[in-house]
Amino acid sequence: MPIPAYVGNRQTVRLRRRWRSGVWCAGLITVLGVSASLIGAAALAEADRDANRQAAQRRVALAQRAFTDEMQRYMDTIGLVAAAVGTQPHLTRDDYQTLTQPLINAKLVGSTGVAFAVAATDDQVPAVQERWRGRGAPALELRPEGSGREHFFTIFNRSLDGTLPPPAGVDMSQAAEPAAALAEARRSGVTTLSRPYLLLRDRNLPAEKRQWSFVLAAPVLGPPDATGNRPFIGWIVTGLRGQNFTAAILRDYTDGLREATLYAPTTDGSKLRVAGLRRGSVSSSDLHEEVVIPVAQQTWTLHATAPSRGSSHLPLWVAAGGSLVTLALAVLILVLMTARDRARLQVIRATRRLESDLASRKIMEAQLRHARDALEASQSYLTGLLDSIDVAVIACDNSGRVTLRNAYARRHGPSVSLTKLDGSPLAEDEMPLDRTLREGSIDELELRWHGSGRRPPIMLTHGHTLHAPDGSRIGAVITGYDITELRDHERELAGFAAVAAHDLRAPLAVIASYAELLAADSTGEAAEVLSRITAGVERMRALINDLLAYASARNATVDSVNVDLCEMVSDVVTARTEHLKLTAGDQLPDVYVGPLPAVHADAAMVRQLVDNLVGNALKYVRPGQAARVDITASEDDGWVRVELADRGIGIPAAERDTIFAPFHRAHPEHRYRGTGLGLAICRRIVDRHGGQIGVTANAGGGSRFFFTLPAAVTRPDTPTAAPAPAADPLTSAA
């Protein structure tokens, strides 16, 4: 029997009156007591925090001064050795060992060794080697890395870390960081510190034992000549392991800090963590201090973290104790004032909740029936929709059992046999559903579907895994679209292009021959007409060649091998610019080729890709301005991304998505000649290798083209270097 509403309402009104009185009284007591407790605790906590902040600042300042003084001591020591070496008119190995003997007891913590290095070009290597062999190093062998640049060789070595000195003759120019430091030391005439990098001798160590390191290079100047100038002789170089160098300073001057980390700038301007020391865990409420440390021509950054509170827990005890006492008193007053009526009202409310629960269950049952009917209707609609499209749809569960085949798929028969385009059968692990379950997705897989039809169609197959709302995988689905007619048309078009190009070349050759023959004896207007004919023939030849390249890039077999991208790009640049040395004058292009990793691709296609992009960068420049091109690359997750940045006329933003289409030109044809197929060929070559190609604006003017290709495949018997910064050959010398 339901409880009358007026009974519950009367009890509710009575309880509300007493509840309001109790709440006002308890609230007033709570506000006053908690406020007083929090104010006192806040004052104590703020005083504690200020004291900790000042202490942290003092410790960081001490560490900053220690780093500056210690690094200056190292630089002064290396500079003194360089000055002493410079006083020797004919430096020998014995002289070097005598001059560097005091460094053993100089307490250069972290220093691996000290070396004397000299510079030599490719032509000077034999003479330099012979000279220093006669000065106490008869077994010296200079080993240049690469050619076409200046080399920096170690001549004499002395170990400072207790290990055997490494062999001399190592070319330090093969690594960017020490090479830049040596060049800057020679230019400025002062001791120079390199950017952080990984020492060569440390590359074979386990990852947890590797350290970021530096090179200190001091120029060696000989005795002054008759004009008072001191000739440059070489460098005194020492390698410095960052963690070993900074460990003692961080340990002695950061006591009381939870964490202290030293950062140094890299060649790209970012900050690199060189060394650090942690004492305990770091929380979000900790204090953070950051100071800059001027070192040589660089600026290091020291980041320190200190606890925001001291060891005293008095503020917490004051706040917690006062608040707990206040809350206990408030709750006691509230309970005493409302206990009886509150218990009676709880019984009434529990009964009403039970009645409401029964009504809710009836509503839920009706909603479930409605949802079931809607689900059946939705399933019927989805089935009809899938059966109405001319795309095969097949789904399976996680075990690979087929759970759905739409009408188009069923028309191929009760079972479908899949083969490659050449008719060879697919292995069991190559089946689309199995690959999709294993790999997550497949895209643009062309297969022949053998069913009940006479001619098995070519189906463009895609696959994706299916997931439940909670993210768990429940199966996979593949779709197949019949592209048989499309591929037939493409083969016919490719054949037509090849035949047309072949048939057009012969008459063009005849026209060109007659034009050249007539031009030899023609002058005036006739010679100008013949020149136009010859130019038209050349444009027609270029168009035919581009058409053939565009067609072959789609259908030619991709013969992927490991390609030395650096050598190939250098050859293309040389071929494109060699003839300009005789005609360009001051307008000779400035082309920079950075380190380029090897790729796994078709060598002929990659050469055409690079040649087209380099040719465009050299051609599309403003009149009277020399071309400037930077070619760089990076490797990430099995792919190599190559970028070509130029300072040319640029590409309008509206054209960047369409310039890779065939016969599309972003600039007026009368100013820059071309067929409009070069970038289309580039895109087709990159697509055949599964990569991406695009273009963005180059900061400061021009365009920045990029493309990706698979990284080179390493054979099992070929050692693979661990991913690390550019190694320094000095580490074999320092």
Buried (B, 14 or more C-beta within 10 A) or exposed (E): EEEEEEEBEEBBEBBEEBBEBBBEBBEEBBEEBBEBBBEBBEEBBEEBBEEBBEBBBEBBBBBBEBBBEBBBEBBEBBBBBBBBBBEBEEBBBEBBEEBBEEBEEBEBBBBBBBBBBBBBEEEBBEEBBEBBBEBBBEEBEBBBEEEEEBBBBBBBBBBBBEEEBBBBBBBBBBBBBBBBBBBBBBEEEBBBBBBBBBBBBBBEEEEEEBBBBBBBBBBBBBEEEEEEEBEBBBBBBBBBBBBBBBBEBBEEBBEBBBBBBBBBBBBEEEEBBBBBBEBEEBEEEBBEBEBEBEBBEBEBBBBBBBBBBBEEEEBEEBBEEBBEEBBEBBEEBBEEBBEEBBEBBEEBBEBBEEEEEEEEEEEEEEEEEEEEEEEEEEEEEEEEEBBEEEBBBBBBBEEEEEEBBBBBBBEBEEEBEBBEEEEEEBEEEEBBBBBBBEEEEBEEBEBBBBBEEEEBBBBBBBBBBBEEEEEEEEBBBBBBBBBBEEBEEBEEEBEEBBEEBEEBBEEBEEBBEEBEEBBEEBEEEEBEBBEEBBEBBEEBBBBBBBBBBBBBBBBBEEEBEBBBBBEBBBBBBEEBBEEBEEEEEEEEBEBEBBEBBBBBBBBBBBBBBBBBBBBBBBBBBEEEEBBBBBBBBBBEEEBBBBBBBBBBBBBEEEBBEEBBEBEEBBBEEEEBEBBBBBBBBBBBBBBBBBBBBBBBBBEEEBBBBBBBBBBBEEEEEEEEEEEBBBBBBBBBBB
